[in-house]
Amino acid sequence: MIASTVFETEVELFVSLNIEAIKEKVTMIGLEDIRKDWKLKNLIDWDMTPEEAVTLYLEWGNNWTHGKNFIKSKNDVSYYFVVNTWESPPRIYLIRRNSDEAVELADIRMPEAVSARFLDSVGHNKGVYALNDDVKHWLEKKLNGHE
């Protein structure tokens, strides 16, 4: 019995290490990749915020109090953008979130002027934020092929 427990633990560790290695090898897509992928563009929830994603996917028990739809399984997925100001310059990430994980699919640089206005709007604080109207407008224009 001890041998099978050790074996199971080793298998779990092996699987977990391999999953992490695979995740590290995944290359993030860019703005142009998203622009060309109309299926992905149609899946993006422009109204999703990091806070709403946590409520929806990680706090299953209280969604009814927020008037949210219930997440039924790991197959329920959202795609949404966030602005990460922990790095300099701030970056936009496209996130794929389900109840199991949040994966950064795309890493997008903003023009300096858009970035500066965004930082001003959040008081130059570090964090992960929802898109503001300025960033959303710039991003929508880029994804629709307008310069």
Buried (B, 14 or more C-beta within 10 A) or exposed (E): EEEEEEEEEEEEEEEEEEEEEEEEEEEEBEBEBBBEEEEBBEEBBEEBBBEBBEBBBEEEEEBEEEEEEEBEEEEBBBBBBBBBBEEEEBBBBBBBBBBEEBBBBBBBEBEEEBBBBBBEBBEEEEEBBBBBEBBBEBBBEBBEEEE
